[in-house]
Amino acid sequence: MPNATHTDRENAKKAPEQDWTIGDSEALYRIDRWGADYFGIGETGDVILHPSGPSGPRVNLQEIVSGLYERGVNTPVLLRFGEIIDHRLNAINDAFVRAIRENEYRGSFQAVYPIKVNQQHQIVNEIARYGGGLGFGLEVGSKPELLAVMSLTASNPDQLIVCNGFKDAQYIEAVILAHKLGRRIVPVIENLRELDQIISMSQKYNVRPSIGARVKLAVSGSGRWGTSTGIKSKFGMTTTELLRAVETLRVHSMVDCLDLLHCHSGSQHQDIGTIKSAVTELAHTFVQLREMGARLSYLDIGGGLGVDYLGSRADAASSMNYTLDEYASDVVYRVGSVCDAAGTEHPVIVTECGRAMAAYSSVLVFDVLGSSGPTDIIQSGIEAGTVDLSAAQPVRDLDSTLGIVRGRDPHLVASYHDAIRAREEVNTLFSLGYLTLEERGLSERLFWSICHEIQLHCQKLEVVPDELGDIDELMGEVYYCNFSIFQSLPDAWAIDQFFPMMPISRLGERPDRRAILADITCDSDGQIEAYIDQEGGISRTLPVHKLGSEDIYYIGAFLVGAYQETLGDLHNLFGDAHAVHIRIDENGWAIDELIRGDSVRQVLSYVQYDASDLARRLEKECEAGVRAGSLTVLEAKTMRRFYESGLEGYTYLDPEIELT
């Protein structure tokens, strides 16, 4: 986990009497930096979406969530926006078209979408449909993915399918037969065993297929997945193995079938320099294979195009120090230059930048159930100088320190250290039996009141002393949220991936709380520990508003369209959240498709429980309770109704449901 910075308190430097504006919220949450023109804040203080870019239709996110709630679709809910996908595909294509024109490149560009990024049917179908019009294809890495894509591309047999991953004989036979059907499908060799099987199946069915080869690059990647590249990469062949593959093809008079050269350069590249080095090395390999007789019309540079989750435009995890246009220009220029130097025809450049295609398209929205923290302890207020002289010395010390921090000369650092020391002494005395529970409760209220006063002073300082740098984190509350991090945001838990988060409404109001968002699983890891700060760094707490007693408070997690859905697990048997595919036009929004989240019955079946059998057992127990007199008939009926409705219900909380 990155170290937290403490610049996030800058939002509170304004005098309390100044109004809070929507512009202040835009700066605080940096939505204009990571939102890539798809997300902003409207005049009403709600998050606004521009799925087709800033010039297209706009929609209010809060209104969508409220509309779904009226239709019986409660949070947590995953919202997918097809127009964002379409816009991303256009943006990637346009960037390469410009780069090809500006660099006088004589080849073309073609992207393929690796469906492992998000295999959900609605996402893949959208990319296959819209991307097909741009000449884009699909990439698969397993037998199940191959079966899905073969069906999806049946109406467009010329759509390129790149087959990566480890393959058995059945997989390769299906690819060869698909080639006979007229499909433009390329099996990529990961090892020499696969090449032998491809040759064998080609001879069996009298086919001369297009074949790809994936090579291990010497250059290492950048960022979190940098170690997945280089000579120790699990993907592809070494140079020695690649040369053996060429000679094997030559022996079988099939060297001209080698049509695609591929590499794995990494994922979520944060540094453009790594991309340049990888593309240059791959291009040199390409031209030399061409000289050895390989046909090679495709140069597949793999994935790695980053998403700037932080919006900081920096060489840092969850960010990137380049733009899409810079990426395209550098790739095209490097390939063209190497080919020109060797006098080789320019290939079709293929990319597999699935994260950049899908990440922006999905937003997870969840409701806050309640909160706990220092604010609850001190909200009743406590006056300094009211502690009885008979109280233990550390309790009196806390009382005295509270008076100091509320005075004209608060001595912030010294007072903070005094308060911490006194609290430690209180805990020691209580553990030894020399302090009452009431005295400990009083000392607790005094300590948090002191910290609250220090925090208020710090918010007015231009430079906060290092010793007080953790005061915001210390005073942060826990906001209990109706979702499972393990199911819906697994990368935030597993690999400390950062996702932008913010309230989706009330953004015309000053956020008066700092919070850690905790999910409803019974796991201490079930909380978000990294949030964007106002300067593009990482904070341990999120600015939020005080919870009201009436309106539901919603938080949005953005840029979650890549990898999160399939990776989710069933921790505490919380299943998939509702997923809604939203269409937006000039007339507003509409539900294109609703996929209801897992019911309790479904998740129980995943772990081999028979829900009907469980219900029968409960019914027998209730009837026995009625006969024994421990339950009334009405109570037994209520219990059965709970069980029956619970089995068919959402795995997440719905506080409005009543049993009677």
C-alpha positions as CSV (number, residue, x, y, z in Angstrom):
1,M,0.0,0.0,0.0
2,P,1.4,3.4,-0.9
3,N,2.3,5.8,1.9
4,A,-0.5,8.3,2.6
5,T,0.0,11.9,2.0
6,H,-1.7,14.6,4.1
7,T,-2.3,17.3,1.6
8,D,-6.0,16.2,1.5
9,R,-6.7,18.6,4.3
10,E,-6.2,21.5,2.0
11,N,-9.8,21.5,1.1
12,A,-10.6,22.8,4.6
13,K,-8.3,25.8,4.6
14,K,-11.1,28.1,3.6
15,A,-12.7,30.0,6.5
16,P,-15.9,28.2,7.6
17,E,-18.1,31.2,6.7
18,Q,-17.1,30.9,3.0
19,D,-19.6,29.1,0.8
20,W,-18.6,25.7,-0.7
21,T,-19.0,25.5,-4.4
22,I,-19.2,22.8,-7.0
23,G,-15.8,23.9,-8.2
24,D,-14.4,23.1,-4.8
25,S,-15.8,19.6,-5.0
26,E,-14.3,19.1,-8.5
27,A,-10.9,20.1,-7.1
28,L,-11.2,18.1,-4.0
29,Y,-12.2,14.8,-5.7
30,R,-10.2,15.6,-8.9
31,I,-13.1,14.3,-11.0
32,D,-12.0,16.5,-13.9
33,R,-8.5,14.8,-13.9
34,W,-9.4,11.1,-13.7
35,G,-12.9,11.4,-15.3
36,A,-11.5,11.8,-18.8
37,D,-14.4,14.0,-19.8
38,Y,-16.9,11.2,-19.0
39,F,-17.7,12.3,-15.5
40,G,-18.3,15.7,-13.9
41,I,-20.4,17.6,-11.4
42,G,-23.7,19.3,-12.4
43,E,-25.3,22.4,-11.2
44,T,-27.4,20.4,-8.7
45,G,-24.3,19.0,-7.0
46,D,-24.8,15.5,-8.5
47,V,-22.3,13.5,-10.5
48,I,-23.0,14.0,-14.2
49,L,-22.1,11.5,-17.0
50,H,-21.2,12.4,-20.6
51,P,-20.9,8.8,-22.0
52,S,-20.3,10.0,-25.6
53,G,-17.8,12.7,-24.5
54,P,-18.4,16.3,-23.5
55,S,-20.3,17.2,-26.6
56,G,-22.8,14.4,-26.3
57,P,-25.9,13.8,-24.1
58,R,-25.5,14.0,-20.3
59,V,-27.3,12.2,-17.5
60,N,-27.5,12.6,-13.8
61,L,-26.1,9.6,-11.9
62,Q,-28.2,10.2,-8.8
63,E,-31.3,10.2,-11.0
64,I,-30.4,6.9,-12.5
65,V,-29.8,5.3,-9.1
66,S,-33.1,6.8,-7.8
67,G,-35.0,5.6,-10.9
68,L,-33.6,2.1,-10.4
69,Y,-34.6,2.2,-6.7
70,E,-38.2,3.0,-7.8
71,R,-38.1,0.0,-10.0
72,G,-37.0,-2.3,-7.2
73,V,-33.4,-2.4,-8.1
74,N,-31.5,-1.5,-4.9
75,T,-27.8,-0.8,-4.3
76,P,-25.2,-2.1,-4.5
77,V,-25.6,-1.9,-8.3
78,L,-23.1,-2.0,-11.1
79,L,-23.9,0.5,-13.9
80,R,-22.5,-0.2,-17.4
81,F,-22.6,2.4,-20.1
82,G,-22.3,1.2,-23.6
83,E,-21.7,4.6,-25.1
84,I,-18.6,5.0,-23.0
85,I,-17.2,1.8,-24.6
86,D,-18.1,3.0,-28.0
87,H,-16.4,6.3,-27.4
88,R,-13.3,4.6,-26.0
89,L,-13.0,2.4,-29.1
90,N,-13.3,5.5,-31.3
91,A,-10.8,7.4,-29.3
92,I,-8.2,4.5,-29.6
93,N,-8.8,4.1,-33.3
94,D,-8.7,7.9,-34.0
95,A,-5.4,8.2,-32.1
96,F,-3.7,5.6,-34.3
97,V,-5.3,7.0,-37.5
98,R,-3.8,10.4,-36.6
99,A,-0.4,8.8,-35.7
100,I,-0.3,6.8,-39.0
101,R,-1.0,9.9,-41.0
102,E,1.4,12.2,-39.1
103,N,4.2,9.6,-39.3
104,E,3.5,8.6,-42.9
105,Y,3.1,5.0,-41.8
106,R,2.3,2.7,-44.7
107,G,0.6,0.0,-42.7
108,S,-2.7,0.1,-40.7
109,F,-4.0,-0.4,-37.2
110,Q,-6.2,-3.0,-35.7
111,A,-7.1,-3.5,-32.0
112,V,-8.4,-6.7,-30.4
113,Y,-10.2,-6.8,-27.1
114,P,-8.9,-9.4,-24.6
115,I,-12.1,-10.7,-23.2
116,K,-10.4,-11.7,-19.9
117,V,-10.6,-8.0,-19.0
118,N,-14.3,-8.3,-18.7
119,Q,-16.0,-11.4,-20.1
120,Q,-19.6,-10.3,-19.3
121,H,-21.7,-10.9,-22.4
122,Q,-23.0,-7.4,-22.5
123,I,-19.5,-5.9,-22.6
124,V,-18.0,-8.4,-25.1
125,N,-21.1,-8.2,-27.4
126,E,-20.9,-4.4,-27.4
127,I,-17.2,-4.4,-28.3
128,A,-17.7,-7.1,-30.9
129,R,-20.6,-5.2,-32.4
130,Y,-19.3,-1.7,-32.4
131,G,-15.6,-2.6,-32.7
132,G,-16.4,-4.8,-35.7
133,G,-17.3,-1.6,-37.6
134,L,-13.9,-0.2,-36.9
135,G,-12.2,-3.5,-37.9
136,F,-11.4,-4.5,-34.3
137,G,-11.2,-8.1,-33.3
138,L,-11.2,-10.2,-30.1
139,E,-8.5,-12.0,-28.1
140,V,-9.1,-15.2,-26.1
141,G,-6.8,-16.9,-23.6
142,S,-8.7,-20.1,-22.8
143,K,-11.0,-22.8,-24.3
144,P,-14.2,-21.3,-22.7
145,E,-13.3,-17.9,-24.0
146,L,-12.7,-19.3,-27.5
147,L,-16.1,-21.0,-27.5
148,A,-17.9,-17.8,-26.5
149,V,-16.1,-15.7,-29.1
150,M,-16.6,-18.2,-31.9
151,S,-20.4,-17.8,-31.3
152,L,-20.3,-14.0,-31.0
153,T,-18.4,-13.6,-34.3
154,A,-20.6,-16.0,-36.3
155,S,-22.2,-13.1,-38.2
156,N,-18.8,-11.5,-38.9
157,P,-16.4,-14.3,-39.8
158,D,-13.8,-11.8,-41.0
159,Q,-13.4,-10.4,-37.5
160,L,-9.8,-11.2,-36.3
161,I,-9.6,-13.6,-33.4
162,V,-6.2,-13.9,-31.7
163,C,-5.8,-17.1,-29.6
164,N,-3.3,-16.7,-26.7
165,G,-2.8,-18.9,-23.6
166,F,-1.9,-22.5,-23.2
167,K,-3.7,-24.9,-25.6
168,D,-4.5,-28.6,-25.7
169,A,-5.1,-30.7,-28.8
170,Q,-8.9,-30.2,-28.7
171,Y,-8.4,-26.4,-28.5
172,I,-6.0,-26.4,-31.5
173,E,-8.3,-28.7,-33.5
174,A,-11.2,-26.3,-33.0
175,V,-9.1,-23.4,-34.2
176,I,-8.0,-25.3,-37.4
177,L,-11.6,-26.2,-38.1
178,A,-12.7,-22.6,-37.5
179,H,-10.1,-21.6,-40.1
180,K,-11.8,-24.0,-42.6
181,L,-15.1,-22.3,-41.8
182,G,-13.5,-19.1,-43.1
183,R,-12.7,-17.5,-39.8
184,R,-9.8,-15.1,-39.5
185,I,-8.3,-16.8,-36.5
186,V,-4.7,-16.9,-35.4
187,P,-3.4,-19.4,-32.8
188,V,-0.4,-17.9,-31.1
189,I,2.4,-20.4,-30.2
190,E,3.4,-20.2,-26.5
191,N,5.7,-23.2,-26.7
192,L,7.1,-25.7,-29.1
193,R,4.7,-28.5,-28.1
194,E,1.8,-26.3,-29.3
195,L,3.6,-25.8,-32.7
196,D,3.8,-29.6,-33.2
197,Q,0.1,-29.9,-32.5
198,I,-0.8,-27.1,-34.9
199,I,1.3,-28.7,-37.6
200,S,-0.3,-32.1,-37.0
201,M,-3.8,-30.8,-37.1
202,S,-3.1,-28.7,-40.2
203,Q,-1.9,-31.8,-42.0
204,K,-4.9,-33.8,-40.8
205,Y,-7.4,-31.3,-42.2
206,N,-5.3,-30.1,-45.1
207,V,-5.2,-26.5,-43.9
208,R,-2.5,-23.8,-44.2
209,P,-3.5,-21.7,-41.2
210,S,-2.3,-18.3,-40.1
211,I,0.0,-18.9,-37.1
212,G,1.2,-16.5,-34.5
213,A,4.2,-16.7,-32.2
214,R,4.7,-15.0,-28.8
215,V,8.3,-14.1,-27.9
216,K,9.7,-13.2,-24.5
217,L,11.3,-9.7,-24.6
218,A,14.5,-8.9,-22.7
219,V,13.0,-5.5,-21.7
220,S,11.1,-5.5,-18.4
221,G,7.8,-3.8,-17.9
222,S,6.9,-1.0,-15.6
223,G,4.5,-0.7,-12.7
224,R,2.8,-3.2,-10.6
225,W,3.0,-6.0,-13.3
226,G,6.5,-5.2,-14.4
227,T,7.8,-8.6,-13.0
228,S,5.4,-10.4,-15.4
229,T,7.6,-9.5,-18.3
230,G,11.2,-10.2,-19.4
231,I,13.0,-13.5,-19.7
232,K,11.2,-15.0,-16.7
233,S,7.8,-14.2,-18.1
234,K,5.3,-17.1,-18.2
235,F,4.2,-16.0,-21.6
236,G,5.9,-16.9,-24.9
237,M,9.1,-18.4,-26.2
238,T,12.7,-17.4,-25.7
239,T,14.7,-16.3,-28.8
240,T,16.2,-19.8,-29.0
241,E,12.8,-21.4,-29.0
242,L,11.5,-18.9,-31.5
243,L,14.3,-19.8,-33.9
244,R,13.6,-23.5,-33.4
245,A,9.9,-22.8,-34.2
246,V,10.9,-21.1,-37.5
247,E,13.1,-24.0,-38.5
248,T,10.4,-26.5,-37.6
249,L,8.0,-24.6,-39.8
250,R,10.6,-24.5,-42.6
251,V,11.0,-28.3,-42.4
252,H,7.2,-28.7,-43.0
253,S,7.2,-25.9,-45.7
254,M,5.0,-23.8,-43.5
255,V,7.3,-20.9,-42.6
256,D,5.1,-18.6,-44.7
257,C,2.2,-19.5,-42.4
258,L,3.9,-17.5,-39.6
259,D,1.6,-14.4,-39.9
260,L,1.7,-12.7,-36.5
261,L,4.4,-11.8,-34.0
262,H,3.3,-11.1,-30.5
263,C,4.7,-10.2,-27.1
264,H,3.6,-9.6,-23.5
265,S,5.1,-6.2,-22.5
266,G,3.1,-5.9,-19.3
267,S,-0.1,-4.4,-18.0
268,Q,-1.1,-0.8,-16.9
269,H,2.2,0.7,-18.1
270,Q,2.9,3.8,-16.0
271,D,6.0,4.8,-18.0
272,I,6.0,5.5,-21.7
273,G,9.7,4.7,-21.8
274,T,9.0,1.1,-21.2
275,I,6.6,0.9,-24.0
276,K,9.1,2.5,-26.4
277,S,11.8,0.0,-25.5
278,A,9.4,-3.0,-25.8
279,V,8.0,-2.0,-29.2
280,T,11.5,-1.3,-30.5
281,E,12.8,-4.7,-29.5
282,L,9.7,-6.4,-30.9
283,A,10.0,-4.5,-34.2
284,H,13.6,-5.6,-34.7
285,T,12.6,-9.2,-34.1
286,F,9.8,-8.8,-36.6
287,V,12.1,-7.5,-39.5
288,Q,14.6,-10.3,-38.9
289,L,11.9,-13.0,-39.0
290,R,10.7,-11.4,-42.2
291,E,14.2,-11.8,-43.7
292,M,14.0,-15.5,-42.7
293,G,11.0,-16.0,-44.9
294,A,8.1,-15.5,-42.4
295,R,5.1,-13.8,-44.0
296,L,4.3,-11.8,-40.9
297,S,1.6,-9.2,-41.7
298,Y,0.6,-8.5,-38.1
299,L,2.8,-7.1,-35.3
300,D,0.9,-7.5,-32.0
301,I,2.4,-5.3,-29.3
302,G,0.1,-6.7,-26.6
303,G,-1.7,-4.7,-23.9
304,G,-0.4,-2.3,-21.4
305,L,-2.0,1.0,-22.4
306,G,-2.7,2.5,-19.0
307,V,-5.7,4.1,-17.3
308,D,-4.9,7.2,-15.1
309,Y,-6.9,6.2,-12.0
310,L,-5.3,9.0,-10.0
311,G,-5.5,11.6,-12.7
312,S,-2.0,12.7,-11.8
313,R,-0.3,12.1,-15.2
314,A,2.7,10.7,-13.4
315,D,5.0,7.7,-13.5
316,A,3.3,6.1,-10.5
317,A,1.2,3.1,-9.7
318,S,-2.4,3.7,-10.8
319,S,-1.3,6.5,-13.1
320,M,0.6,7.0,-16.3
321,N,3.0,9.7,-17.6
322,Y,1.6,9.8,-21.2
323,T,-1.6,10.4,-23.2
324,L,-3.4,8.1,-25.6
325,D,-2.1,10.2,-28.5
326,E,1.5,10.0,-27.2
327,Y,1.1,6.2,-26.9
328,A,-0.1,5.8,-30.4
329,S,2.4,8.2,-31.9
330,D,5.4,6.5,-30.2
331,V,4.2,3.0,-31.2
332,V,3.7,3.9,-34.8
333,Y,6.9,5.9,-35.1
334,R,9.1,3.1,-33.5
335,V,7.7,0.4,-35.7
336,G,7.9,2.5,-38.8
337,S,11.5,3.6,-38.1
338,V,12.7,0.0,-37.6
339,C,11.0,-1.3,-40.7
340,D,12.3,1.6,-42.8
341,A,15.8,1.0,-41.7
342,A,15.5,-2.6,-42.7
343,G,13.6,-1.9,-45.9
344,T,10.7,-4.0,-44.7
345,E,7.0,-3.5,-45.5
346,H,5.1,-1.9,-42.6
347,P,2.9,-4.4,-40.8
348,V,-0.6,-4.1,-39.4
349,I,-0.1,-2.9,-35.8
350,V,-2.3,-4.8,-33.4
351,T,-2.9,-3.8,-29.7
352,E,-4.7,-5.6,-26.9
353,C,-5.4,-2.6,-24.7
354,G,-8.5,-4.0,-23.0
355,R,-8.2,-2.0,-19.8
356,A,-8.2,1.2,-21.7
357,M,-11.3,0.0,-23.6
358,A,-13.4,-1.2,-20.6
359,A,-12.4,0.5,-17.4
360,Y,-14.3,3.7,-17.8
361,S,-17.6,2.0,-18.7
362,S,-18.7,0.8,-15.3
363,V,-19.6,2.5,-12.1
364,L,-20.3,0.7,-8.8
365,V,-22.8,2.6,-6.6
366,F,-23.5,1.5,-3.0
367,D,-25.3,3.0,0.0
368,V,-24.0,3.9,3.4
369,L,-25.7,2.1,6.2
370,G,-24.3,4.1,9.1
371,S,-21.1,5.3,10.8
372,S,-19.0,5.2,13.9
373,G,-16.0,7.1,15.1
374,P,-14.7,9.9,17.3
375,T,-17.5,12.3,16.3
376,D,-20.0,10.0,18.0
377,I,-18.0,10.1,21.2
378,I,-17.6,13.9,21.4
379,Q,-20.9,15.0,19.9
380,S,-22.5,15.6,23.3
381,G,-19.8,18.1,24.1
382,I,-17.6,18.4,27.1
383,E,-16.2,21.4,28.9
384,A,-12.7,21.8,30.1
385,G,-12.1,22.4,33.9
386,T,-14.9,20.3,35.1
387,V,-13.0,17.2,36.1
388,D,-13.0,16.6,39.9
389,L,-9.7,17.1,41.7
390,S,-10.1,13.6,43.1
391,A,-9.8,12.1,39.6
392,A,-6.7,10.2,38.6
393,Q,-3.8,12.4,37.5
394,P,-3.8,11.4,33.8
395,V,-7.6,12.2,33.6
396,R,-6.9,15.6,35.1
397,D,-4.0,16.1,32.6
398,L,-6.4,15.5,29.7
399,D,-8.8,18.0,31.2
400,S,-6.0,20.6,31.4
401,T,-4.9,19.9,27.9
402,L,-8.4,20.4,26.5
403,G,-8.4,23.8,28.1
404,I,-5.1,24.7,26.5
405,V,-6.1,23.7,22.9
406,R,-9.3,25.7,23.3
407,G,-7.3,28.8,24.4
408,R,-5.5,31.5,22.5
409,D,-2.1,29.7,22.5
410,P,-3.0,26.0,21.9
411,H,0.6,24.6,21.7
412,L,-0.7,22.1,19.1
413,V,2.3,19.7,18.9
414,A,3.0,19.7,22.7
415,S,-0.7,19.3,23.5
416,Y,-1.0,16.4,21.1
417,H,1.9,14.6,22.7
418,D,0.6,15.3,26.2
419,A,-2.8,13.9,25.2
420,I,-1.3,10.7,23.8
421,R,0.8,10.2,26.9
422,A,-2.1,10.8,29.2
423,R,-4.3,8.3,27.3
424,E,-1.6,5.6,27.5
425,E,-1.4,6.2,31.3
426,V,-5.2,5.9,31.6
427,N,-5.2,2.6,29.8
428,T,-2.4,1.3,32.0
429,L,-4.2,2.3,35.2
430,F,-7.4,0.7,34.0
431,S,-5.6,-2.5,33.2
432,L,-4.2,-2.6,36.7
433,G,-7.6,-2.0,38.2
434,Y,-6.9,1.5,39.5
435,L,-9.4,3.3,37.3
436,T,-13.2,3.0,37.0
437,L,-15.0,2.4,33.8
438,E,-16.7,5.8,34.2
439,E,-13.3,7.5,34.5
440,R,-12.0,5.7,31.4
441,G,-15.1,6.8,29.5
442,L,-14.5,10.4,30.6
443,S,-10.9,10.3,29.5
444,E,-11.9,8.9,26.2
445,R,-14.3,11.9,25.6
446,L,-11.5,14.3,26.7
447,F,-8.9,12.7,24.4
448,W,-11.1,12.8,21.3
449,S,-12.2,16.4,22.1
450,I,-8.6,17.4,22.2
451,C,-7.8,15.8,18.9
452,H,-10.9,17.4,17.3
453,E,-9.8,20.9,18.4
454,I,-6.3,20.2,17.1
455,Q,-7.7,19.1,13.8
456,L,-9.7,22.3,13.5
457,H,-6.6,24.4,14.1
458,C,-4.6,22.4,11.5
459,Q,-7.3,23.1,8.9
460,K,-6.4,26.8,9.1
461,L,-2.7,26.3,8.9
462,E,-0.7,26.8,5.7
463,V,1.9,24.3,6.8
464,V,0.9,21.5,9.2
465,P,3.7,20.2,11.5
466,D,4.9,16.7,10.6
467,E,4.0,15.5,14.1
468,L,0.3,16.3,13.3
469,G,0.3,14.8,9.8
470,D,-1.9,11.8,10.8
471,I,-4.6,13.9,12.6
472,D,-7.1,13.5,9.7
473,E,-6.6,9.8,9.6
474,L,-6.8,9.5,13.4
475,M,-10.1,11.5,13.4
476,G,-11.6,9.6,10.5
477,E,-14.9,7.8,10.9
478,V,-15.9,4.4,9.6
479,Y,-18.8,4.6,7.1
480,Y,-20.4,1.1,6.8
481,C,-21.3,0.5,3.2
482,N,-23.7,-2.0,1.7
483,F,-21.3,-4.0,-0.6
484,S,-18.5,-6.5,-0.5
485,I,-15.0,-5.4,-1.5
486,F,-14.1,-9.0,-2.2
487,Q,-17.0,-9.4,-4.7
488,S,-17.2,-6.0,-6.4
489,L,-13.7,-4.5,-6.0
490,P,-11.4,-7.5,-5.5
491,D,-8.3,-5.7,-6.8
492,A,-8.6,-3.0,-4.1
493,W,-8.2,-5.7,-1.6
494,A,-5.8,-8.1,-3.3
495,I,-3.3,-5.9,-5.0
496,D,-4.0,-2.4,-3.6
497,Q,-5.4,-1.2,-6.9
498,F,-6.7,2.4,-6.6
499,F,-10.2,3.3,-7.8
500,P,-11.6,6.9,-7.7
501,M,-14.4,7.1,-5.1
502,M,-16.7,10.0,-4.2
503,P,-20.3,10.8,-3.1
504,I,-22.6,11.0,-6.1
505,S,-24.7,13.9,-4.7
506,R,-24.5,16.8,-2.2
507,L,-21.4,18.1,-3.9
508,G,-22.5,21.7,-3.6
509,E,-22.0,21.2,0.2
510,R,-18.7,21.2,2.1
511,P,-17.8,17.6,3.1
512,D,-17.5,17.9,6.9
513,R,-16.3,14.4,7.7
514,R,-13.3,12.1,6.8
515,A,-14.2,8.5,6.5
516,I,-12.8,5.0,5.9
517,L,-15.3,3.0,3.8
518,A,-15.9,-0.5,5.3
519,D,-18.0,-3.2,3.6
520,I,-20.5,-5.5,5.3
521,T,-18.3,-8.7,5.3
522,C,-17.1,-10.1,8.6
523,D,-13.4,-9.6,7.6
524,S,-11.0,-7.0,8.9
525,D,-9.7,-6.6,5.3
526,G,-13.1,-5.5,4.2
527,Q,-12.5,-1.8,3.8
528,I,-11.0,0.6,1.3
529,E,-7.6,1.9,2.5
530,A,-6.6,4.3,-0.3
531,Y,-8.4,7.4,-1.7
532,I,-7.3,10.2,-4.0
533,D,-6.2,13.4,-2.3
534,Q,-6.5,16.9,-3.7
535,E,-3.1,16.8,-5.3
536,G,-3.3,13.4,-6.9
537,G,-1.6,11.5,-4.1
538,I,-3.1,8.8,-1.8
539,S,-5.0,9.5,1.4
540,R,-6.2,7.1,4.0
541,T,-9.6,8.8,4.3
542,L,-12.3,10.0,2.0
543,P,-14.0,13.4,2.4
544,V,-17.7,12.8,3.0
545,H,-20.8,14.5,4.3
546,K,-22.6,14.0,7.6
547,L,-25.2,11.3,7.3
548,G,-28.8,12.5,7.3
549,S,-31.7,10.7,8.8
550,E,-33.8,10.6,5.6
551,D,-32.0,10.6,2.3
552,I,-29.9,7.6,1.3
553,Y,-26.2,8.6,1.0
554,Y,-24.6,7.0,-2.0
555,I,-20.9,6.5,-2.9
556,G,-19.7,5.8,-6.4
557,A,-16.6,3.7,-7.2
558,F,-15.5,4.7,-10.7
559,L,-13.4,3.1,-13.5
560,V,-14.2,-0.4,-12.3
561,G,-15.0,-1.9,-15.8
562,A,-11.7,-3.9,-16.1
563,Y,-11.1,-7.2,-14.3
564,Q,-13.3,-6.6,-11.3
565,E,-16.5,-8.6,-12.1
566,T,-15.0,-12.0,-12.9
567,L,-12.4,-11.8,-10.2
568,G,-15.0,-11.3,-7.4
569,D,-15.5,-14.1,-4.8
570,L,-18.2,-15.2,-2.4
571,H,-16.8,-14.0,0.9
572,N,-19.5,-14.4,3.5
573,L,-21.7,-15.6,0.5
574,F,-22.2,-12.1,-0.8
575,G,-22.9,-12.7,-4.5
576,D,-22.8,-10.7,-7.6
577,A,-24.4,-7.2,-7.4
578,H,-27.2,-6.2,-9.7
579,A,-25.7,-5.1,-13.1
580,V,-27.6,-2.7,-15.3
581,H,-26.7,-1.9,-18.9
582,I,-27.8,1.7,-19.4
583,R,-28.4,3.4,-22.8
584,I,-28.3,7.2,-23.0
585,D,-29.5,9.5,-25.8
586,E,-30.9,13.0,-26.1
587,N,-34.1,11.9,-24.4
588,G,-32.4,10.6,-21.3
589,W,-31.5,7.2,-20.0
590,A,-33.1,3.8,-20.3
591,I,-32.4,0.3,-19.1
592,D,-31.0,-1.7,-22.0
593,E,-30.6,-4.9,-19.9
594,L,-31.0,-5.7,-16.2
595,I,-29.0,-8.7,-14.7
596,R,-30.3,-9.2,-11.2
597,G,-27.6,-10.0,-8.6
598,D,-27.3,-13.4,-7.1
599,S,-30.1,-14.6,-4.7
600,V,-29.3,-16.4,-1.5
601,R,-30.6,-19.6,-3.1
602,Q,-28.1,-19.2,-5.9
603,V,-25.0,-18.5,-3.8
604,L,-25.9,-21.4,-1.4
605,S,-26.0,-23.7,-4.5
606,Y,-22.5,-22.5,-5.5
607,V,-21.2,-24.1,-2.2
608,Q,-23.3,-27.3,-2.6
609,Y,-26.3,-26.5,-0.4
610,D,-29.7,-27.6,-1.4
611,A,-31.9,-24.6,-0.5
612,S,-35.1,-26.5,-0.7
613,D,-33.8,-29.1,1.7
614,L,-32.7,-26.4,4.1
615,A,-36.2,-24.9,4.0
616,R,-37.9,-28.2,4.7
617,R,-35.7,-28.7,7.7
618,L,-36.5,-25.3,9.1
619,E,-40.2,-25.9,8.5
620,K,-40.1,-29.2,10.5
621,E,-38.3,-27.4,13.3
622,C,-40.9,-24.6,13.5
623,E,-43.7,-27.1,13.6
624,A,-41.9,-29.0,16.4
625,G,-41.6,-25.6,18.2
626,V,-45.4,-25.0,17.9
627,R,-46.1,-28.5,19.3
628,A,-43.7,-27.9,22.2
629,G,-45.2,-24.5,22.9
630,S,-41.9,-22.5,22.4
631,L,-43.4,-20.8,19.3
632,T,-46.8,-19.6,18.5
633,V,-48.4,-20.3,15.2
634,L,-47.9,-16.7,14.1
635,E,-44.2,-16.8,15.2
636,A,-43.6,-20.0,13.3
637,K,-45.2,-18.4,10.2
638,T,-43.0,-15.3,10.5
639,M,-39.9,-17.5,10.8
640,R,-40.9,-19.5,7.7
641,R,-41.6,-16.3,5.8
642,F,-38.2,-15.0,6.7
643,Y,-36.6,-18.2,5.5
644,E,-38.5,-18.4,2.2
645,S,-38.2,-14.7,1.3
646,G,-34.5,-14.7,2.4
647,L,-33.7,-17.6,0.0
648,E,-35.1,-15.7,-2.9
649,G,-33.8,-12.3,-1.9
650,Y,-30.7,-10.3,-2.6
651,T,-27.6,-11.3,-0.6
652,Y,-27.0,-7.6,0.4
653,L,-28.9,-5.7,3.0
654,D,-32.4,-4.2,2.4
655,P,-33.4,-2.5,5.6
656,E,-36.9,-1.7,4.3
657,I,-38.1,-5.4,4.2
658,E,-40.5,-6.3,7.0
659,L,-41.5,-9.9,7.8
660,T,-45.0,-9.1,9.2
